Amino acid sequence: MQRSIPVNAPSALKPLALLEDLKADMGITDATQDTRLSSILLEASSMAVAYIGRPILQTDWRDIFDIPPGEKLLGLVLKNYPLVQINAFSSNGTLLTGDQIAALNIEPNSGTIWPADNGVPLWISGKYVVTYTAGYIAPGDKNGTPSDPWSVPLDIQRAVRLVASSIWNSSGRDPLLKSESEQGVGSTSWNTPAPGLAGMPQSAADVLARYRAGGIR
């Protein structure tokens, strides 16, 4: 059995893409629409997180593993990922030292922890409590930099901008309309949201699919 609880308050939603990148995508060079675009960017970020179905911004968690007698686990798979760092680790009430934690084998992107090479090869029956930091840093966050290894992945940022552009372009338009034409000007068509995506374009959902809860780690 496994339980996961937040150690502190969940991270407040932040834009998962940069305003300047969205404006570059849309060919907007002035600042007259910045307030509206910032609001849309936050809305698009909320839609992306809802579609992914799990928290993705960095915060602290505590996972409790109860392995029944006679059972063993190859690895402890944390509920939240990517794993940034392990803050504390206890086995049947005994805390591991910093050196012992450093010796554990971990795969950050999947949040999997394997025993140290110099110990037993499997996690045996018992109670394990892992307190850790997991998640990404929002682009532009004062706590991170664009080159930070834990910054929101570029493909997620791109998907959020696709959603934001879709929201912007659909403002004031009949949501059931797929194209329009004007004599002497030409015609315009656009992608409409796929069913079940809550208004998200299929192109954005395709990018985000690999990050969904229960998906490939």
C-alpha positions in Angstrom: 0.0 0.0 0.0 1.2 3.5 -0.8 0.0 6.9 0.4 1.1 10.3 -0.8 0.5 13.5 1.1 1.7 17.1 0.5 4.1 18.4 3.1 3.2 22.0 2.5 0.5 23.9 0.6 0.2 23.0 -3.0 2.1 25.3 -5.4 0.0 28.1 -6.7 -0.7 27.9 -10.4 1.8 29.9 -12.5 2.0 30.4 -16.3 3.7 27.4 -17.8 5.0 29.4 -20.7 6.6 32.8 -21.1 4.5 35.8 -22.3 7.3 36.9 -24.7 7.4 33.5 -26.4 3.6 33.5 -26.9 3.7 37.0 -28.4 6.5 35.9 -30.7 4.4 32.9 -31.8 1.5 35.2 -32.6 3.6 38.0 -34.2 2.6 40.6 -31.6 5.3 43.2 -31.0 3.6 45.8 -28.7 2.5 45.6 -25.1 -1.1 46.8 -25.5 -2.5 43.3 -25.1 -0.1 42.0 -22.4 -2.7 42.0 -19.6 -5.2 40.0 -21.7 -2.5 37.6 -23.0 -1.2 37.0 -19.5 -4.7 36.0 -18.4 -5.1 33.7 -21.3 -1.7 32.2 -20.6 -2.7 31.4 -17.1 -6.0 29.9 -18.3 -4.2 27.8 -20.8 -1.8 26.6 -18.1 -4.7 25.6 -15.9 -6.2 23.6 -18.8 -2.9 21.8 -19.4 -2.5 20.8 -15.8 -6.1 19.6 -15.7 -5.4 17.5 -18.8 -2.2 16.1 -17.4 -4.1 15.2 -14.2 -1.4 15.6 -11.6 0.5 18.4 -9.9 3.6 19.3 -11.9 5.0 22.4 -10.2 7.7 21.9 -7.6 6.6 21.2 -4.0 7.4 18.8 -1.1 5.7 15.5 -0.6 5.7 12.5 1.7 5.1 9.0 0.4 4.5 6.1 2.8 5.1 2.6 1.5 3.8 -0.4 3.5 5.2 -3.6 2.0 3.3 -6.7 3.5 5.3 -9.6 5.1 6.7 -12.0 2.5 6.5 -9.4 -0.3 9.4 -7.5 -2.0 9.6 -4.5 -4.4 12.3 -3.9 -7.0 11.8 -0.2 -6.7 9.8 2.4 -4.7 7.9 4.4 -7.3 7.0 7.9 -5.9 3.5 9.3 -6.8 5.0 12.6 -7.9 7.7 13.3 -10.4 10.2 14.3 -11.5 12.1 13.7 -8.3 14.3 16.7 -7.5 15.7 15.5 -4.2 15.1 13.2 -1.3 14.9 15.2 2.0 14.4 12.3 4.4 14.1 8.6 4.2 13.1 6.2 7.0 13.0 2.4 7.0 10.8 0.9 9.8 11.3 4.1 11.9 15.0 4.4 11.4 16.2 7.5 9.5 18.9 7.0 6.8 21.9 9.3 7.0 22.7 11.8 4.3 25.4 9.4 2.9 23.0 6.5 2.9 20.4 8.6 1.0 23.1 9.7 -1.5 24.0 6.0 -2.1 20.4 5.1 -3.2 19.9 4.5 -6.9 17.3 6.9 -8.3 15.7 7.7 -11.7 14.5 11.3 -11.3 12.2 11.4 -14.3 10.2 8.4 -13.2 10.6 9.0 -9.5 11.9 5.5 -8.9 14.2 4.7 -6.0 16.2 1.4 -5.8 18.3 0.2 -2.9 22.0 1.1 -2.7 24.4 -1.2 -4.5 26.0 -2.2 -1.2 22.8 -3.3 0.3 20.0 -5.8 -0.3 18.9 -5.8 -4.0 15.2 -5.4 -3.2 13.0 -3.5 -0.9 11.9 -6.1 1.7 8.7 -6.0 3.8 8.4 -3.1 6.1 7.4 0.6 6.3 9.3 3.2 4.3 8.6 6.9 4.5 10.1 9.2 1.8 10.0 13.0 2.1 11.0 14.6 -1.1 10.8 17.5 -3.5 9.2 16.9 -6.9 8.0 18.8 -9.9 9.1 21.5 -12.3 9.9 25.2 -11.9 7.7 27.5 -13.9 9.6 29.4 -16.7 10.5 32.8 -15.5 10.1 31.9 -11.9 12.5 33.8 -9.6 13.7 30.5 -8.1 14.8 29.1 -11.5 16.4 29.9 -14.8 15.6 29.0 -18.4 18.5 26.5 -18.3 17.5 25.0 -14.9 17.3 21.2 -15.4 13.9 21.3 -13.5 12.3 24.0 -15.6 9.0 23.1 -17.2 10.0 21.1 -20.3 10.0 22.9 -23.6 7.3 20.7 -25.1 4.9 21.5 -22.3 5.6 25.2 -22.8 4.9 24.8 -26.5 1.6 23.0 -25.8 0.5 25.7 -23.4 1.2 28.3 -26.1 -0.8 26.3 -28.6 -3.8 26.3 -26.2 -3.3 30.1 -25.4 -3.2 30.9 -29.1 -6.4 28.8 -29.7 -8.2 30.7 -26.9 -7.1 34.0 -28.3 -8.1 33.2 -31.9 -11.5 31.8 -30.8 -12.5 35.0 -28.8 -15.7 36.4 -30.2 -16.1 33.5 -32.7 -18.9 31.0 -32.9 -17.4 27.9 -31.2 -19.2 25.6 -33.7 -17.7 27.4 -36.7 -14.8 25.7 -38.4 -14.1 28.1 -41.2 -15.2 31.4 -42.7 -14.8 33.2 -46.0 -15.2 36.7 -47.2 -15.7 37.7 -50.8 -12.6 39.2 -52.3 -10.5 38.4 -49.2 -10.4 34.6 -49.1 -11.2 32.0 -46.5 -9.8 31.0 -43.1 -10.1 27.6 -41.3 -8.9 26.5 -37.9 -8.6 23.4 -35.8 -11.5 22.9 -33.5 -11.1 21.2 -30.1 -11.4 17.4 -30.1 -14.2 15.8 -28.0 -13.2 15.2 -24.4 -10.4 17.7 -24.4 -12.3 20.5 -22.6 -11.5 23.1 -25.3 -7.9 22.1 -25.8 -6.7 21.7 -29.4 -5.7 18.1 -30.4 -2.2 19.2 -31.3 -1.6 20.4 -27.7 -3.2 17.3 -26.2 -0.9 15.1 -28.3 2.2 16.9 -26.9 0.9 16.6 -23.3 -0.2 13.0 -23.5 3.1 11.6 -22.4 3.0 13.6 -19.1 -0.5 12.4 -18.1 -1.0 10.6 -14.8 -0.5 6.9 -15.3 1.3 7.5 -18.6 4.9 6.8 -19.6 7.4 8.0 -17.0 
